[in-house]
Amino acid sequence: MKYFQSSPAARFFFFFISANIWFGIWLTGMAAVHWWLYIPAVFLLFAAVTGFCPGMIISRWMFKEK
């Protein structure tokens, strides 16, 4: 399971990108933004908080990285 954990640097990166997306959503207006923009914002915030990034796991599986 350690293989699936993100490093602290990656977790900070996920948080920083997620915070920027949430800031953009807030500036635009929560009701004005299309629902599709919430998906990466939630996904990256989940990865930052838990250290578990399903996107990285799928990418490693697709490209057979060890």
C-alpha positions as a Python dict, from the first residue, in 0.01 Angstrom:
ca = {
    (1, 'M'): (0, 0, 0),
    (2, 'K'): (301, 228, 49),
    (3, 'Y'): (337, 231, -332),
    (4, 'F'): (6, 414, -359),
    (5, 'Q'): (93, 689, -110),
    (6, 'S'): (189, 1029, -247),
    (7, 'S'): (496, 1214, -126),
    (8, 'P'): (457, 1532, 80),
    (9, 'A'): (567, 1738, -222),
    (10, 'A'): (299, 1576, -441),
    (11, 'R'): (37, 1629, -171),
    (12, 'F'): (130, 1999, -149),
    (13, 'F'): (107, 2024, -529),
    (14, 'F'): (-241, 1862, -525),
    (15, 'F'): (-352, 2103, -254),
    (16, 'F'): (-212, 2409, -434),
    (17, 'I'): (-381, 2323, -764),
    (18, 'S'): (-708, 2237, -588),
    (19, 'A'): (-700, 2566, -395),
    (20, 'N'): (-653, 2758, -719),
    (21, 'I'): (-948, 2583, -881),
    (22, 'W'): (-1167, 2647, -575),
    (23, 'F'): (-1058, 3013, -576),
    (24, 'G'): (-1153, 3041, -942),
    (25, 'I'): (-1490, 2880, -872),
    (26, 'W'): (-1547, 3122, -587),
    (27, 'L'): (-1450, 3426, -797),
    (28, 'T'): (-1676, 3318, -1081),
    (29, 'G'): (-1966, 3236, -852),
    (30, 'M'): (-2059, 2896, -713),
    (31, 'A'): (-2387, 2887, -907),
    (32, 'A'): (-2239, 3019, -1233),
    (33, 'V'): (-1969, 2753, -1270),
    (34, 'H'): (-2049, 2437, -1461),
    (35, 'W'): (-2067, 2128, -1239),
    (36, 'W'): (-1783, 1960, -1434),
    (37, 'L'): (-1528, 2200, -1279),
    (38, 'Y'): (-1605, 2065, -931),
    (39, 'I'): (-1477, 1718, -1022),
    (40, 'P'): (-1102, 1799, -1044),
    (41, 'A'): (-1130, 2037, -748),
    (42, 'V'): (-1272, 1764, -524),
    (43, 'F'): (-1046, 1497, -672),
    (44, 'L'): (-727, 1695, -605),
    (45, 'L'): (-838, 1799, -258),
    (46, 'F'): (-907, 1433, -173),
    (47, 'A'): (-558, 1341, -298),
    (48, 'A'): (-399, 1618, -92),
    (49, 'V'): (-577, 1524, 230),
    (50, 'T'): (-545, 1145, 210),
    (51, 'G'): (-227, 1103, 6),
    (52, 'F'): (-418, 851, -205),
    (53, 'C'): (-449, 965, -567),
    (54, 'P'): (-654, 732, -786),
    (55, 'G'): (-542, 922, -1095),
    (56, 'M'): (-177, 842, -1026),
    (57, 'I'): (-262, 479, -955),
    (58, 'I'): (-447, 446, -1285),
    (59, 'S'): (-164, 621, -1471),
    (60, 'R'): (97, 390, -1315),
    (61, 'W'): (-115, 90, -1405),
    (62, 'M'): (-166, 205, -1765),
    (63, 'F'): (201, 277, -1826),
    (64, 'K'): (331, -15, -1616),
    (65, 'E'): (547, 202, -1391),
    (66, 'K'): (696, 36, -1083),
}
